[in-house]
């Protein structure tokens, strides 16, 4: 039996045990820290060695044993990260703790994780385990940090939406400018066509006037000639 961790910080009785194990025919609890309680490693190994404990890498598992909640995740190497908590402890917070434990553990021990025996990494990981227990035992503080993080993510999302909207507006403005340019070009073509048509109509009118003028002159010439002939006959 391991004695519960004693510390000067206030305990909230939320986190009871944090540990890392590996499966190699049997369970080896390589590093662990009882917190706010006494935890029997033999009982931990017994739970991990149950025939129905086939864990898929990357998935989170939560279940109840007696009056406690167990939260587990496993990785590709068969390493299992364990958090035992109060039965009312939120699963999302437990999963956050285990993911942080996974990152910190692998950074600290490296390849030793695949060969270590029972309790062989207790001293190496004690500071990491204690820090996480203290952090996640204070549920109100963790939730506050999670709330701030969520708020930051929300602000990021709003900013991204604003950027996307601004980009969409820029695209719309470009379309408007392009349409205006096309209209301006079309207006220029229309103006040129109108000027050409105006010139053609002017020449057509001029031709009609010249033809009419010529016809009038011919008619006048004929009338004058007839009058002249008749005048000569009368004189004779």
C-alpha positions in Angstrom: 0.0 0.0 0.0 1.3 3.5 -1.0 0.8 6.3 1.5 -1.1 9.3 0.2 0.9 12.3 -0.9 1.3 15.0 1.9 1.7 18.6 0.8 1.2 22.0 2.2 -1.3 23.0 -0.5 -5.0 22.8 0.2 -6.5 19.4 -0.9 -9.9 19.2 -2.5 -10.4 15.4 -2.5 -11.0 15.4 -6.2 -7.9 13.7 -7.6 -7.0 10.4 -5.7 -4.4 8.7 -7.9 -2.4 9.5 -11.0 -0.2 6.9 -12.7 1.3 5.4 -15.9 1.3 1.7 -16.7 2.2 -0.6 -19.6 0.9 -3.9 -20.7 3.3 -6.7 -21.5 1.5 -9.9 -20.7 0.8 -8.3 -17.3 0.4 -4.7 -16.0 3.4 -2.8 -14.9 2.6 0.4 -13.0 5.8 2.3 -13.9 5.1 5.6 -12.2 2.3 6.5 -9.8 1.3 9.0 -7.1 -1.5 8.4 -4.6 -3.0 11.8 -3.7 -5.6 12.6 -1.0 -5.8 8.8 -0.4 -4.0 5.5 -0.1 -4.1 3.4 -3.3 -3.2 -0.3 -3.6 -1.1 -0.8 -6.8 -2.1 -4.4 -6.8 -5.7 -3.4 -7.2 -4.7 -1.0 -10.0 -2.9 -3.9 -11.8 -5.9 -6.2 -11.2 -8.3 -3.7 -13.0 -5.9 -3.2 -15.9 -5.5 -7.0 -16.4 -9.2 -7.6 -16.8 -9.9 -9.6 -20.0 -12.3 -6.9 -21.2 -9.7 -4.1 -20.9 -8.9 -4.0 -24.6 -8.1 -0.3 -25.1 -7.9 1.4 -28.5 -5.0 3.9 -28.8 -6.1 7.6 -28.5 -9.6 6.9 -27.0 -10.7 8.0 -23.6 -12.3 5.5 -21.2 -14.2 6.3 -18.0 -15.9 3.9 -15.7 -16.8 3.6 -12.0 -15.2 1.2 -9.5 -16.8 1.3 -6.0 -17.3 5.0 -5.2 -14.5 6.2 -7.5 -14.3 7.1 -11.2 -11.4 5.7 -13.3 -10.3 7.6 -16.4 -7.8 6.0 -18.9 -6.2 6.6 -22.2 -3.7 4.4 -24.1 -1.2 5.2 -26.8 0.3 3.2 -29.7 3.0 1.7 -27.5 0.5 0.1 -25.1 1.2 2.7 -22.4 -1.8 3.4 -20.2 -2.4 6.7 -18.4 -4.6 6.5 -15.3 -6.5 9.0 -13.2 -8.7 7.9 -10.3 -11.0 10.7 -9.1 -14.0 11.5 -7.1 -17.1 10.0 -8.7 -18.5 13.5 -9.6 -15.2 14.7 -11.3 -16.0 15.9 -14.9 -14.8 13.6 -17.6 -13.7 16.4 -19.8 -11.3 17.7 -17.1 -10.0 14.2 -16.4 -9.2 13.8 -20.1 -7.4 17.1 -20.1 -5.3 15.9 -17.2 -4.4 12.6 -18.9 -3.5 14.3 -22.2 -1.1 16.6 -20.3 0.3 13.6 -18.3 0.9 11.8 -21.6 2.9 14.6 -23.1 4.9 15.3 -20.0 5.7 11.6 -19.3 7.0 10.9 -22.8 9.1 14.0 -22.8 10.6 13.0 -19.4 11.3 9.3 -19.9 11.5 8.8 -23.6 12.3 5.1 -24.6 12.4 3.9 -21.0 8.6 3.9 -21.1 8.6 0.6 -23.2 10.8 -1.4 -20.8 10.3 0.1 -17.3 9.1 -2.2 -14.5 6.9 -1.6 -11.5 7.6 1.8 -9.7 10.9 2.1 -11.5 10.1 5.6 -12.7 8.5 6.9 -9.5 11.3 9.2 -8.6 11.8 10.4 -12.2 8.1 11.4 -12.6 7.3 12.4 -9.0 7.5 16.2 -9.7 5.4 15.8 -12.8 2.7 13.7 -11.1 2.6 16.0 -8.1 2.2 19.1 -10.2 -0.6 17.6 -12.2 -2.4 16.3 -9.1 -2.2 19.7 -7.4 -3.4 21.5 -10.5 -6.3 19.2 -11.4 -7.4 18.6 -7.8 -8.5 22.3 -7.7 -11.4 21.9 -10.0 -12.6 25.4 -9.7 -9.3 26.8 -10.9 -9.0 24.3 -13.7 -12.5 25.1 -14.9 -11.6 28.8 -14.7 -8.6 28.2 -17.0 -10.7 26.1 -19.3 -13.3 28.9 -19.4 -10.6 31.5 -20.3 -9.2 29.2 -22.9 -12.6 28.6 -24.3 -13.2 32.4 -24.3 -9.9 32.9 -26.2 -10.9 30.3 -28.7 -14.2 32.0 -29.1 -12.5 35.4 -29.7 -10.2 33.7 -32.2 -13.2 32.2 -34.0 -15.0 35.6 -34.1 -11.8 37.3 -35.4 -11.4 34.6 -38.1 -15.1 35.1 -39.0 -14.5 38.8 -39.2 -11.4 38.3 -41.4 -13.4 35.9 -43.6 -16.2 38.5 -43.9 -13.7 41.2 -44.7 -12.1 39.0 -47.4 -15.6 38.2 -48.8 -16.3 42.0 -48.8 -13.0 42.6 -50.6 -13.9 40.0 -53.2 -17.4 41.6 -53.6 -15.7 45.0 -54.0 -13.4 43.6 -56.6 -16.4 42.2 -58.4 -18.1 45.6 -58.2 -15.0 47.4 -59.5 -14.6 44.8 -62.3 -18.3 45.2 -63.2 -17.9 49.0 -63.2 -14.9 48.8 -65.5 -16.8 46.5 -67.9 -19.7 49.0 -67.9 -17.3 51.8 -68.5 -15.8 49.9 -71.4 -19.3 49.1 -72.8 -20.3 52.7 -72.4 -17.2 53.7 -74.4 -18.1 51.2 -77.2 -21.6 52.5 -77.2 -20.4 56.1 -77.5 -18.1 55.2 -80.4 -20.9 53.3 -82.1 -23.3 56.2 -81.6 -20.8 58.7 -83.1 -20.3 56.5 -86.1 -24.0 56.0 -86.5 -24.5 59.8 -86.2 -21.9 60.4 -89.0 -23.6 57.8 -91.2 -27.0 59.4 -90.7 -25.5 62.9 -91.4 -24.0 61.6 -94.7 -27.3 59.9 -95.6 -29.2 63.1 -95.0 -26.8 65.1 -97.0 -27.1 62.7 -99.9 -30.9 62.9 -99.8 -30.7 66.7 -99.8 -28.3 66.7 -102.7 -30.5 64.3 -104.7 -33.6 66.4 -103.9 -31.8 69.6 -104.9 -30.6 68.1 -108.2 -34.2 66.9 -109.0 -35.5 70.4 -108.2 -32.9 71.9 -110.5 -33.7 69.6 -113.3 -37.4 70.3 -113.0 -36.8 74.1 -112.9 -34.5 73.7 -116.0 -37.3 71.8 -117.8 -39.9 74.5 -116.9 -37.6 77.3 -118.0 -36.9 75.6 -121.3 -40.6 75.0 -122.0 -41.4 78.6 -121.2 -38.6 79.8 -123.5 -39.9 77.7 -126.4 -43.4 78.9 -126.0 -42.2 82.5 -125.9 -40.3 82.1 -129.1 -43.4 80.6 -130.9 -45.6 83.5 -129.9 -43.0 86.0 -131.1 -43.0 84.3 -134.6 
